[in-house]
Amino acid sequence: SGLNGGLHDPILLGEYLGKVCRGDANEDLLELYVRQRRTANVEFVQTQSIGNKRLLEEADPRKRRENFDNLRRIAGDRNLARDFLVRSSMIWSVRRAAEVT
């Protein structure tokens, strides 16, 4: 989550800075960037990071097995796997951020 967010942030910022520097947009566009990335961070990155941390720190062998069984179930179902990939790659957060005005 952190690495993906670290990649999405400068891509969008570069796009917006380019528009401002070329005169295609005014500096208000940078305020939109802040709102969009804050939304993505609060709604997705923090939640995903906390969930990942909990999975990694799980010490109970039975719960770890349940977690891995669930991941195998997801991997075995095309629709669930697609949804998992969209969430884990932060594509969902990019789409959500684009909705912010």
ChimeraX attribute file (.defattr): number of C-alpha atoms within 10 A of each C-alpha:
attribute: neighborCount
match mode: 1-to-1
recipient: residues
	/A:1	19
	/A:2	13
	/A:3	10
	/A:4	13
	/A:5	19
	/A:6	10
	/A:7	11
	/A:8	17
	/A:9	17
	/A:10	12
	/A:11	12
	/A:12	15
	/A:13	16
	/A:14	11
	/A:15	11
	/A:16	21
	/A:17	20
	/A:18	13
	/A:19	16
	/A:20	16
	/A:21	11
	/A:22	10
	/A:23	10
	/A:24	10
	/A:25	14
	/A:26	13
	/A:27	13
	/A:28	10
	/A:29	16
	/A:30	16
	/A:31	10
	/A:32	16
	/A:33	21
	/A:34	14
	/A:35	15
	/A:36	22
	/A:37	23
	/A:38	14
	/A:39	19
	/A:40	24
	/A:41	18
	/A:42	12
	/A:43	14
	/A:44	20
	/A:45	23
	/A:46	14
	/A:47	13
	/A:48	18
	/A:49	14
	/A:50	12
	/A:51	12
	/A:52	13
	/A:53	11
	/A:54	11
	/A:55	14
	/A:56	10
	/A:57	10
	/A:58	12
	/A:59	10
	/A:60	9
	/A:61	9
	/A:62	10
	/A:63	12
	/A:64	15
	/A:65	11
	/A:66	12
	/A:67	14
	/A:68	13
	/A:69	12
	/A:70	12
	/A:71	14
	/A:72	12
	/A:73	13
	/A:74	16
	/A:75	15
	/A:76	11
	/A:77	10
	/A:78	11
	/A:79	11
	/A:80	14
	/A:81	16
	/A:82	13
	/A:83	14
	/A:84	15
	/A:85	14
	/A:86	13
	/A:87	17
	/A:88	18
	/A:89	15
	/A:90	21
	/A:91	15
	/A:92	16
	/A:93	24
	/A:94	20
	/A:95	12
	/A:96	16
	/A:97	21
	/A:98	15
	/A:99	10
	/A:100	13
	/A:101	10
